[in-house]
Amino acid sequence: MERSKRNIIFSCLLAVAILFGFSAITRAAYPERPITMICPYAGGEYALRPVANYVEKALGQPVIIVTKAGASATIACGLLASAKPDGYTLGQITFGPVTMGPHLYNINYDPLNSFEYIIGYGKWEYGPCVRSDSPFKTLKDLVDYAKANPGIIKYSTVGLATPTHFGMVHLAKAEGIKWEVVVFKDVQGAVTAGLGGHLQVVSQTTGTMLPYIKAGQVRLLASFSDVRCKWAPDIPTARDLGYNFDVVSWLSFGTPKGVPKEIMEKLRTVFKKAVNDPEVLSLMDKIFVNIAYRTPEEFKKLVEIGYKENEKVIRELGLHKSQQK
């Protein structure tokens, strides 16, 4: 009887050992099939392809980029959050759908708990631009005029409750300015209106405006980023000028919550190397994405802070989903 009990215990332990061993072998073999990378923006696959190419070579499996644009990138985030957490579905997660979108729309994911971040890798930066023949040579010139002439200044932005909008909102609040936002559905419309002189200021990503700046068509008055723009280092940040705010859209790669630790560690190692690859760095320079590495923990903290700060601004603007009719 005693021997029978020992045999049963031994068999159970052996089964557990085999199970854990099989699990370890399975995870060590990851990936065994193609990986899907969800892109949240139309045309955004161009920026993700060099990263995907590096990951393909490092992991030995194809990385298929699938674009799921719409609803300010919340559609893509919803699909990523609901995917099986096995490491075979990844995605680009930008700041908008996890710190702004949740306050504007009814979404099907938890912005603070549905994702596991692989790495934070870069940022989009913003700033106000004027035509090169504008009388406003500095941000102070613009502010002084706007304060003396309430409601006269018009600026273009793409959408409301977006980073291009927030920078001007913060500036207006800090200075007690009243000016008018003119909302466009697309970047080209917002930029064209400024170039054509239909309004005085274009609030846009510095990356979008840099070609026009280099061509001598517009002048960047300030950067709303946390640091000076890499491609326009002589332009002061808002903080350089004494303001207590910055507006940055941080970029990351992530997975659904629950991917096994071993797989996440492998992905983090590969992606960190990928965003330092010369081909990737070269493309990021061309599209004016500032590489800014952040650990998963650091990026999650940025999201948590941004979520609270953006909710406050959106409520102050009366645009929160609970305030919409």
LUMKE-276496 format. One record per residue (C-alpha): x, y, z. Coordinates in pm, whole numbers, padded with zeros to 5 digits, always signed. Layout:
N
XYZ/...
This chain:
325
+00000+00000+00000/+00282+00235+00098/+00464+00152-00223/+00148+00221-00421/+00119+00566-00263/+00481+00641-00344/+00427+00533-00702/+00125+00761-00734/+00315+01057-00589/+00612+00986-00815/+00385+00965-01119/+00222+01298-01032/+00557+01469-00984/+00682+01323-01310/+00372+01447-01492/+00418+01796-01349/+00785+01795-01447/+00701+01684-01799/+00429+01949-01824/+00661+02228-01710/+00935+02098-01935/+00703+02089-02233/+00582+02440-02152/+00938+02568-02132/+01028+02404-02462/+00716+02551-02624/+00795+02902-02504/+01161+02870-02594/+01055+02785-02948/+00862+03112-02983/+00784+03222-03245/+00676+02922-03448/+00454+03109-03693/+00407+03459-03840/+00345+03753-03608/+00081+04020-03671/+00163+04384-03599/-00142+04615-03583/-00089+04964-03724/-00341+05222-03596/-00300+05487-03868/-00357+05488-04242/-00017+05516-04408/+00157+05438-04079/+00287+05104-04203/+00564+05295-04382/+00713+05394-04045/+00670+05046-03897/+00813+04842-04183/+01186+04883-04097/+01114+04781-03737/+00914+04482-03861/+01200+04386-04096/+01447+04383-03809/+01214+04179-03587/+01159+03929-03871/+01532+03869-03904/+01585+03844-03529/+01296+03606-03462/+01301+03410-03787/+00931+03458-03868/+00742+03702-04093/+00590+04010-03927/+00269+04100-04108/+00157+04463-04065/-00220+04500-04059/-00362+04854-04065/-00678+04913-03860/-00726+05288-03872/-01015+05493-03741/-01169+05654-03432/-00843+05823-03332/-00663+05486-03315/-00907+05342-03059/-01020+05073-03306/-00668+04935-03331/-00623+04943-02954/-00951+04758-02907/-00842+04485-03146/-00505+04454-02977/-00658+04436-02629/-00894+04155-02733/-00628+03947-02912/-00501+03621-02765/-00208+03699-02531/+00034+03455-02691/+00290+03694-02841/+00160+03657-03196/-00034+03985-03202/+00158+04306-03138/+00074+04666-03209/+00185+05024-03211/+00027+05205-02916/+00039+05583-02929/-00057+05830-02659/-00391+05935-02808/-00595+05615-02767/-00476+05551-02411/-00471+05904-02265/-00724+06105-02471/-00960+05873-02659/-01098+05705-02345/-01231+06043-02226/-01392+06121-02560/-01539+05792-02680/-01694+05475-02546/-01417+05220-02590/-01394+04843-02544/-01065+04827-02352/-00914+04949-02028/-00649+05207-02126/-00451+05152-01806/-00474+04773-01771/-00543+04607-02108/-00187+04625-02244/+00163+04504-02178/+00423+04745-02315/+00722+04607-02502/+00911+04938-02515/+00850+05308-02552/+01055+05415-02851/+00984+05768-02967/+00763+06074-02969/+00578+06320-03186/+00643+06683-03095/+00430+06992-03152/+00459+07366-03189/+00294+07681-03332/+00408+07802-03672/+00346+08125-03862/+00418+08224-04222/+00769+08354-04281/+00628+08700-04364/+00429+08713-04038/+00497+09007-03805/+00528+08756-03521/+00899+08680-03491/+00879+08516-03149/+00619+08348-02934/+00614+08661-02716/+00515+08869-03020/+00220+08637-03081/+00116+08631-02716/+00139+09009-02677/-00073+09066-02986/-00331+08807-02883/-00364+08961-02537/-00409+09309-02683/-00654+09186-02950/-00883+08922-02794/-01045+08683-03042/-00856+08809-03346/-00596+08534-03374/-00711+08212-03542/-00511+07891-03541/-00561+07563-03722/-00560+07223-03560/-00655+06871-03663/-00949+06777-03444/-01047+06893-03098/-00894+06748-02782/-00582+06651-02974/-00218+06738-02899/-00220+07008-03169/-00514+07162-02987/-00383+07110-02632/-00062+07310-02678/-00254+07622-02774/-00508+07562-02496/-00231+07543-02236/-00070+07859-02372/-00400+08048-02373/-00474+07942-02017/-00127+08046-01896/-00158+08392-02054/-00531+08456-02029/-00561+08466-02408/-00880+08440-02609/-00822+08311-02958/-01017+08098-03202/-00945+07740-03298/-01030+07640-03654/-01069+07264-03673/-00972+07060-03979/-01025+06691-04049/-00680+06639-04196/-00327+06775-04168/-00310+06904-04524/-00615+07120-04478/-00481+07268-04155/-00143+07346-04308/-00282+07483-04635/-00505+07727-04447/-00200+07869-04273/+00015+07886-04583/-00266+08059-04768/-00299+08327-04502/-00654+08230-04405/-00545+08218-04041/-00237+08334-03852/-00107+08021-03677/-00073+07653-03758/-00045+07426-03455/+00097+07099-03581/+00367+06836-03531/+00712+06981-03583/+00778+06689-03815/+00494+06795-04042/+00610+07155-04050/+00987+07107-04078/+00989+07071-04460/+00805+07405-04482/+01042+07555-04226/+01345+07439-04424/+01190+07578-04742/+01158+07919-04576/+00778+07922-04592/+00700+07917-04221/+00863+07993-03889/+00840+07775-03577/+00788+08003-03277/+00839+07745-03002/+00838+07375-02929/+00578+07237-02693/+00798+06933-02632/+00976+06844-02309/+01309+06910-02481/+01421+07117-02780/+01343+06978-03121/+01632+06772-03256/+01591+06928-03601/+01540+07285-03480/+01766+07313-03173/+01767+07694-03173/+01391+07708-03113/+01304+07737-02742/+01059+07507-02567/+00762+07646-02380/+00943+07559-02059/+01250+07751-02179/+01019+08052-02202/+00887+08008-01850/+00569+07808-01910/+00488+07508-01694/+00364+07262-01959/+00469+07044-02247/+00274+06844-02504/+00427+06522-02635/+00272+06214-02795/+00477+05918-02683/+00503+05611-02905/+00531+05247-02803/+00492+04888-02909/+00273+04663-02699/+00078+04341-02664/-00245+04233-02496/-00215+04184-02121/-00113+03833-02016/+00163+03738-02262/+00402+03494-02090/+00700+03660-01924/+00957+03468-02127/+00802+03584-02454/+00781+03945-02335/+01148+03942-02238/+01242+03811-02582/+01030+04076-02754/+01174+04356-02540/+01529+04253-02619/+01459+04238-02993/+01259+04561-03015/+01516+04757-02816/+01779+04653-03068/+01541+04720-03356/+01486+05087-03271/+01863+05137-03259/+01918+04973-03597/+02073+05214-03853/+01796+05151-04108/+01529+05228-03851/+01710+05536-03723/+01754+05664-04078/+01381+05636-04151/+01285+05796-03821/+01505+06093-03912/+01333+06122-04249/+00985+06130-04094/+01099+06341-03797/+01017+06095-03522/+01243+06160-03226/+01373+05830-03088/+01329+05835-02710/+01364+05495-02546/+01152+05424-02240/+01133+05101-02040/+00789+04935-02014/+00760+05065-01657/+00855+05418-01759/+00613+05419-02048/+00326+05292-01835/+00395+05571-01587/+00381+05827-01870/+00043+05684-01972/-00093+05700-01617/+00013+06064-01579/-00109+06160-01927/-00444+05990-01869/-00517+06204-01562/-00381+06529-01706/-00565+06495-02035/-00893+06408-01864/-00871+06734-01669/-00812+06941-01985/-01088+06763-02179/-01336+06827-01897/-01234+07193-01878/-01305+07221-02251/-01647+07060-02202/-01559+06779-02443/-01563+06479-02209/-01794+06200-02325/-02004+06253-02012/-02055+06617-02119/-02152+06540-02478/-02518+06549-02578/
